[in-house]
Amino acid sequence: MLELIVVLAMSLTVGAIGVVAYQRIATYLRAVGDQRDLNGIVAQAKMDAAANFSHARAYADLNANTFHLEIWNKAGSPAFPTGCWQTVGDVPANPCTVAASPVYRLSTGTAFGFGAITTPPPNTQAVIAQAAPCTNNTGGNIANTACILFNSRGIPIDAAGNPLGTGAFYVNNGSTVFGLTVRATGSALNWSISNSASSTTWMHQ
C-alpha cells in the first residue's frame, strides 16, 4: 500500500509538471501563430494595393483583438460615392466595410499591446507604439485601432500619403511580447522579447 501511494504521488507530480509545461508551450505557439497571421495580412495588403492600383491596409481593432484586410474601393457605394474601405473576403460582398464584415481574432490569452516593454525594436521606432489609427471613409480617425497602410506601389504610407517606416503591431500573451514592424521599403520584420520591465533586447525572428 505504501509503495502504491508513493507511485501515485510521483505520477501526480509528473503529470502536474507536464500540464504546466504543455500550457506554457501552447500559449507561446498560439501567440507565434497570431504573429504569423498578422505578417500574412500585412504582406497581402502590400500585394493587393499594387495588384488593384489602389490603397490597402492591415486593420487591427485593439479593443476587440481582431484584425482584417481592407482595400480602398474607388467605386464606393450610394452612401460613399467617392470611395470607401472594403473588407477583403466579405461574403456576400459589401461595397464598403460593415459591422458584419469578417475579421480574424487573436488566440485566447493573446491581446494587442506591449505590456511592460518600453523600448521598441532597434532601428524601427523612436518610441514604442502601435501603428497609427485607422481612418474612416471620410478621413476621420477611428479610436482604438491601428492600421498599416500601403499605396499602389507597395510603399507604407501615412493617412496623408507620405512614406512611413514606423508602422508596427505588437501582441502580448503575458509572458512574451511579439512585434511586427514595417520598414519604409515595405519589408516586414518579426521580433520577440520577454514581457518584463527589465527586458531591453529584442530578438529578430
Protein Blocks (a to p, Z undefined) as FASTA:
>chain_A
ZZmmmmmmmmmmmmmmmmmmmmmmmmmmmmmmmmmmmmmmmmmmmmmmmmnopadddddd
fklopacdddddfklpmklmnbpcddehiacddfbdcfklccddddehiacdehjafbdc
ehkbfbdcdddddddfkopacehiacddddfkopacdfkopacfkbccdddehjaccddd
ddfkopacdddddddfkbcbdcdZZ
